[in-house]
Amino acid sequence: MKTTVVIPTYNSAKTIEATLNSVLSQTSPADEILIMDDGSTDNTVSLLRRHVPRITLFEQRNQGVARARNVLCQHAQGDLIAFLDHDDLWHPDYLAAQHQLFAAHPEAAAFFTGHDNFHGHGNYEWKNTPPVTATAVEVLAPLNFLKQY
């Protein structure tokens, strides 16, 4: 099973490297990392170019985050697509947890995990708790998912 990480970005020079490092530090590495710069006017692109060829960088004039995600999904080669925003961080076991969920529920269309809110641009220390435990899994029928979220 291949996993593609897609990251749309716009003017994220302050956060994109921490976000990318959280992907590159996964215990279960991504098979490909696709990043779309959506017309940044800061030095986001120059920061990202230093990570090629470990990432594939796309650029477009500013068309919004939805268009950026859609284009990245069209290029994705993975069986699973993992979405990440340019100012978010993943727990080091995030993709491993997603793979575990997929193995247990191959019929599922989407997987979600909990999150921690934090503020600032310093280093973040993760608690030693796994992002998913078997007792925390909730399976929702498609219609119930739409109603709930």
N, C-alpha and C positions, 0 to 999 in steps of 0.2 A: 504494500500500500504506500503510495507516494503522497506527500503533503506539500502543498504550496501555501506560502504565506504571502498575503497581499497587503501592502501598506500604501494608502494614498497620503500624499503630503503636500503642504503648502506653507511656506515661510516657517519651517520648523527647525531652524538652525540650533535653537536652544535645547531641543528635546530629541531630535531624530537619532543622534548617536546612542543615547541611552536606550531608546526604543529598539534600535537595531541590535545593540549588544545583548538585550534581553532575548532576542530571537537567536542570535549566534551562540548563546550560552545554554541552550536547551539540552536536557539530558537525552532527549530523543530529537535529533536534529531534523530540520526541515529539508526537504529534497530540493526546493527552490524558493527563493525569496524575490518577489517582484515588487518594485516600488515605482509609483507614478508621481513625479513632481508635477503639480498642477499650476505651473506658471509662477513659481516662487520668485520674489524680488530680493531676497536675502541670499546668503551663501549656502543654502541647503544643498543645492546641486553639487557644488564643489566638495562639500563634506561627504556626500554619498558616492561621488566618483572614486574616492579613495578605497571604497569597499568592493568595487568591481574587480574581479569576476565572481566574488562570493554572492553578489546580488545582481539582478538584472534591473537596470534603471531605464525607465521610460520618462519622456517629457512631453507635455502638451501645454498649450496656452490655457489659461485659467478657464475651466469649464465646470468646476464644482466637484465635490467629493463623490457624489453618486456616479458621475460620468467616469471619474478616475477609477473607482472600484469596478465598474462594468467593463472597462477596457482591460484592466488587469485580469479579471476573471476570464475574458476571452483568450488571454495568452497563457493561462494556467494549465499546466500539464498534470497536476496532481489529482489523485482520487478524492482527497479531502482538501478543501480550501479554508484556511484559517485567516480571519480578518483581524487586523490590528490597526488602531489609530496611531498617528505619528507622535502622540504625546502620552501613550500608555506603555506600561511595562508588563511583561509576562513573568510569572513564577517560573523558576527553572524547570519544573516538571509539567508545565502547562500542556505542551504537545504530547507528552507521554500520557497524561490524563485523557486527552482527546482521543488518542489511539485506543486506550483502554475502553472508553465509552463506545467507540465505534465497534470494537470487537464484541462487546456485550450486547450492542443494539444496532446491528448492521442495517436494519430497516429504517432507522431514524433519518430525518432530513436535516436536522441541526442539533448542535450540542452547545450548551452554555455552562459556565462555571461561575462561582461567586467572585467577588472583587473586593479589594481594599481601596479606599480613597486616601490619597496623600497629596500634599501640596509642596511646591518648591522644586528646585533643580539639583538637590544634593543626592548622595547615594541613598538607595533604599535597601534596607535589610529585610529579607523575607523571614517570616516565621517558619519554623521547621515542619509546618503542617502541609500535607499534600493538598493540592487544589481540589481533588475529588475523592470522596470515600464512598464505598458501596451503599452506605446507609443514607447518603445525601442525594442519591439519584432519584429524579422524578421524571416519569415518562408521561407525556401529554399527547392526547390525540390532536390531530391538526386543528380541528375546529376549536377545541378547548384552548390550545395555544394562542390562536388568534384572539379569542375572547379575553384571555388573561393578560396578554402582552400587547 
